[in-house]
Structures are given as structure tokens and as C-alpha cells.
Amino acid sequence: MGEASHPLGAGTLEVRAVRGPEVAVARALAGAAFADRDPRPSPVPTGPVPAPGPGEPGALHWVAVEDGAVVASAAARPRGQWFGGRRLPVVTLGGVAVEVTHRGRGVGRELVGGLFAAARDAGAVACVLFPSTHRFYASLGCGAGGRRPVFALSTEELRQRLPRPRGDAVLRFAEPRDAAAVAALSAGRAARGQGFVDHDGLPGSPPEDPAGPGAFVVETAGVVTGWCLLHRKPATRAGAAYDLEVADLVAADADSELALWRGLVADTPQALRADAVVPAGSLLERRLERLQAPVENATWMLRLLDVDAALTARGWPAGVTAEVVLDVTDPLRPGDDGPRRLHVAGGRATVEPAPGAAADVAVGPGVLASLFTGHLDPVQAAHDGLLDARVDAAAVLRTLFAGPPAVLARAF
Ligand SMILES: CC(C)(COP(=O)(O)OP(=O)(O)OC[C@H]1O[C@@H](n2cnc3c(N)ncnc32)[C@H](O)[C@@H]1OP(=O)(O)O)[C@@H](O)C(=O)NCCC(=O)NCCS
């Protein structure tokens, strides 16, 4: 997308990619908006960003400039996100901040709308984000995609309840040479699950960086079969030296997962509490019967930037052949509206314009995004009036979008 200028109020608002000298101002602005922890780094990336793959979008850092001053900033980074066993080129959005005195005048909407269009033009089929203001993003066509359920686990309970793994899994600190194996484990989990975002590299870990996070792997018969990333944080209860935050944990099989959990509590005897994402149906959820309410259950949201490309790129249930005519009204694709025929067979889909065809389902982009991730059940959504669908078409969509609960394992 080219640079846009929009009159807004008295001044002239320009929404565009950041220019060199503006970067520091934009970072300070985002840092101020998100300064809930001290010290909290700016969510606008400061380090090198991963190079995009062929045909994938690069990093985008956009600003809104009014009367020559930067008044808002937002950043998007290229990633893969997995649906139905396939990896889609998406961007993750973060650091969206409008200068306090400029809020509530449509600046945020212009900025994020411009960034969405630019990301779409660069080849991203969707944008994923953790909203702090759900309504703001809903008004921009984003839909709830899933949750990130974090539970406060008792390390005592982990010690008592988890059985000894079979086999001879050995825990050790992760090393740079493990990067490929860890990436493969993460890709395997992403292909089994729904909504996972690409693994983003191994951090430095002790003993290489004594203050850094703990990154561990388990090896079984010389092969890396699991990994986890731990942070220590101030204790919430008397008697503990610190709490643990399990930032990520992936295992190839149940024994490796048990070895990781047992290893990490054994390594941290001073911790009473470990905060970790525990998805519904996971091994830990089955083992720990007394899980209390999650301490965090952030909703993440998805914006389908290119509906046809996203429907074509994702995986679909094997053994299902179906056809549905969708009418998706989306302000991001003006002139491109109208019925589309979604044809699914052999785990793949094609989407074609179907001018004149009667739509089986009429839906807006936010609700479609929630169906896409499996977060919203189509039959229930039709019942609730969230989409206009023939009863049999809603049932077909239920079969097509079925999958495990969509989870973002790691915050970004
Ligand atoms: C959230 C934020 C980016 C919105 O920017 P903004 O320029 O004030 O928003 P806009 O004026 O463009 O509003 C666009 C829409 O979002 C809604 N909206 C904006 N801020 C909202 C809020 N705090 N609560 C509920 N709705 C909000 C508006 O009502 C408007 O919708 P409507 O006009 O159809 O009702 C801005 O308030 C901000 O910087 N907040 C602090 C940082 C933050 O929370 N960022 C989001 C990170 S995920």
C-alpha cells in the first residue's frame, strides 16, 4: 500500500511506514503506553528481525503522523501460524499505541487499518494479536481466536502427582546446537494443534547467561525429545524464593513431557508455584485433577487479511468433501465482495468467485475469523444470530472447522 494522507480534525493525518529519525519517538510512545512493568522494554522490536521466507511479508513498523509529529505507533512481525496442520504466512501485531492526547479521534483505527492493508499487500493472509482493548480490534474486523489459559501450578503437587517417565530421558541445558531439533518439535506440535505460532529461536540460557531464562531439553537415546523455557519471577507467597513461569514446553511424547515437568521442579526447589499454559485435554490437565481457575486466560484475536488466501492455505479435515457458498463482507477488500464457493476435498480447499450464486452463509470478517480458528462453533453462532446460515450449511462448517481448541502457547 502506498502512503495515505487523511484529514482528521484540524490537522492532517498521515499513516505510513516509520522513517529513520522517528523510530526513537515511536518506541518511546509505545514504551510509555505499555509501562505496566518496571523496567518494561518497548514492544516495538529493537533487535534484528528474522528475515522473511520467500514470498512472506517483512517486518512492518508504522506510525501516524499529524502536523509533522508522530502520534501513534504499531509494529507487525512476520510469522507462521498453523491451522489444520498447515503453516500460514501471518503477521503478529504489537505495540499499538496512540499518544494519550490523540486518543478517541480515529487515529488508532486509521493506523491499524493501514497496517493491515500493508501486511496484506506484503503477502500476510492474517494478523494475530493479544488485544488489551477488545472492542477497538473488533471494530477493525478482528475476531476472538482462542485463549491462552495460564494456571498457577503447585510445584508440590507436580512432584507428587507426576509418575516417573518410562525410558531414560535425560534433562540438560539447551545449547545452540539444539535449535533445529527444538524448532522441529515446535513445528510438530503446531501441526497437531491449532493456532500455534512459529517458535522463535533459542534464548541464551544458564550457564552461558546466569541471569537469563532457563532453557532445557530432554534427550532420549541421544535424540532431543522435549524442550522448555523457564523464567524466575518474584514470589507471590511467603516461604518461596521465587515463582516459576513456564514460557514454553514442548515434548515429542508423554514420557518426555513427564521428564521435563519432573526435571524443572527438581531443578527449582525454592519455588512453590509454577505458572504455565495448560490447554484443555493436555497431559497435565489430566494428571492434575485439582486445577483451580486459570490465573490468566487472555483472549487472542485474528484478523483475516485475505479471506480467500487464508481459506486456501489452511489444512482441512481429511476424508471430508464439501462445498459452501460464502458471502463475506469485508471493508478490506472493496470491490472484491460477493459470493465465493469454498470447495474442500482431500484436506485442501479451493475458493472461487461465484457471481449470482445464492449464499449458504453470510458473515463478517470478525465472526469468520472466530470460525476459522475453531473458537466459535458455527451451529451455535447461527443460533445466536452471529452469522446468517442455512441450518445444513452451519452443520457443514462445524465439520470443516472442527479441531482442538486453538491455543497460542507463547505471548509475543
Ligand atoms: C487502544 C488505542 C490504540 C485506540 O486508539 P484510538 O485512536 O483511541 O481509537 P479510535 O479513536 O481509532 O477508535 C476506534 C474504535 O475503537 C473503539 N475504542 C477505542 N479505544 C477504546 C477503548 N479504550 N475501549 C473501548 N473501545 C475503544 C472506539 O470506540 C472506536 O469504535 P467506534 O467509534 O466504532 O465506537 C488507544 O486508546 C491506545 O493507545 N491505548 C493504550 C495502549 C493500548 O491499549 N493499545 C492496544 C494494545 S493491544
The ligand as a Tripos MOL2 file, in Angstrom:
@<TRIPOS>MOLECULE
LIG
   48    50     1     0     0
SMALL
NO_CHARGES

@<TRIPOS>ATOM
      1 C1         -6.4550    1.3310   22.0640 C.3       1 LIG1
      2 C2         -5.9560    2.5420   21.2770 C.3       1 LIG1
      3 C3         -4.8150    2.0870   20.3640 C.3       1 LIG1
      4 C4         -7.1500    3.0180   20.4210 C.3       1 LIG1
      5 O1         -6.7340    4.1140   19.6100 O.3       1 LIG1
      6 P1         -7.7220    5.3650   19.3890 P.3       1 LIG1
      7 O2         -7.1250    6.2330   18.3790 O.co2     1 LIG1
      8 O3         -8.0360    5.9470   20.7120 O.co2     1 LIG1
      9 O4         -9.0330    4.6170   18.8370 O.3       1 LIG1
     10 P2        -10.0300    5.1370   17.7090 P.3       1 LIG1
     11 O5        -10.4480    6.5290   18.0470 O.co2     1 LIG1
     12 O6         -9.4340    4.9220   16.3670 O.co2     1 LIG1
     13 O7        -11.2360    4.1390   17.9380 O.3       1 LIG1
     14 C5        -11.6110    3.1570   17.0070 C.3       1 LIG1
     15 C6        -12.6960    2.3130   17.6110 C.3       1 LIG1
     16 O8        -12.2410    1.5940   18.7560 O.3       1 LIG1
     17 C7        -13.0440    1.9170   19.9090 C.3       1 LIG1
     18 N1        -12.1780    2.1510   21.0420 N.ar      1 LIG1
     19 C8        -11.0430    2.8730   21.0660 C.ar      1 LIG1
     20 N2        -10.4990    2.8610   22.2940 N.ar      1 LIG1
     21 C9        -11.3220    2.1290   23.0640 C.ar      1 LIG1
     22 C10       -11.3100    1.7670   24.4330 C.ar      1 LIG1
     23 N3        -10.3310    2.1520   25.2710 N.pl3     1 LIG1
     24 N4        -12.3030    0.9980   24.9050 N.ar      1 LIG1
     25 C11       -13.3220    0.5940   24.0720 C.ar      1 LIG1
     26 N5        -13.3580    0.9140   22.7610 N.ar      1 LIG1
     27 C12       -12.3870    1.6710   22.2690 C.ar      1 LIG1
     28 C13       -13.7220    3.2180   19.5560 C.3       1 LIG1
     29 O9        -14.9410    3.3210   20.2350 O.3       1 LIG1
     30 C14       -13.8680    3.1420   18.0790 C.3       1 LIG1
     31 O10       -15.0150    2.3990   17.7210 O.3       1 LIG1
     32 P3        -16.3940    3.1060   17.3960 P.3       1 LIG1
     33 O11       -16.0540    4.5070   17.0000 O.co2     1 LIG1
     34 O12       -16.9680    2.2940   16.2990 O.co2     1 LIG1
     35 O13       -17.1490    3.0400   18.6550 O.co2     1 LIG1
     36 C15        -5.5110    3.7040   22.1840 C.3       1 LIG1
     37 O14        -6.5430    4.0160   23.0590 O.3       1 LIG1
     38 C16        -4.2590    3.4070   22.9900 C.2       1 LIG1
     39 O15        -3.1640    3.7330   22.5690 O.2       1 LIG1
     40 N6         -4.4000    2.8150   24.1970 N.am      1 LIG1
     41 C17        -3.2840    2.4720   25.0660 C.3       1 LIG1
     42 C18        -2.4680    1.3330   24.5020 C.3       1 LIG1
     43 C19        -3.3220    0.1340   24.1400 C.2       1 LIG1
     44 O16        -4.1570   -0.3020   24.8940 O.2       1 LIG1
     45 N7         -3.0780   -0.4140   22.9360 N.am      1 LIG1
     46 C20        -3.7360   -1.5830   22.4460 C.3       1 LIG1
     47 C21        -2.7400   -2.6790   22.5860 C.3       1 LIG1
     48 S1         -3.3300   -4.2640   22.2120 S.3       1 LIG1
@<TRIPOS>BOND
     1     1     2 1
     2     2     3 1
     3     2     4 1
     4     2    36 1
     5     4     5 1
     6     5     6 1
     7     6     7 2
     8     6     8 1
     9     6     9 1
    10     9    10 1
    11    10    11 2
    12    10    12 1
    13    10    13 1
    14    13    14 1
    15    14    15 1
    16    15    16 1
    17    15    30 1
    18    16    17 1
    19    17    18 1
    20    17    28 1
    21    18    19 ar
    22    18    27 ar
    23    19    20 ar
    24    20    21 ar
    25    21    22 ar
    26    21    27 ar
    27    22    23 1
    28    22    24 ar
    29    24    25 ar
    30    25    26 ar
    31    26    27 ar
    32    28    29 1
    33    28    30 1
    34    30    31 1
    35    31    32 1
    36    32    33 2
    37    32    34 1
    38    32    35 1
    39    36    37 1
    40    36    38 1
    41    38    39 2
    42    38    40 1
    43    40    41 1
    44    41    42 1
    45    42    43 1
    46    43    44 2
    47    43    45 1
    48    45    46 1
    49    46    47 1
    50    47    48 1
@<TRIPOS>SUBSTRUCTURE
     1 LIG1         1 GROUP 0 **** ****
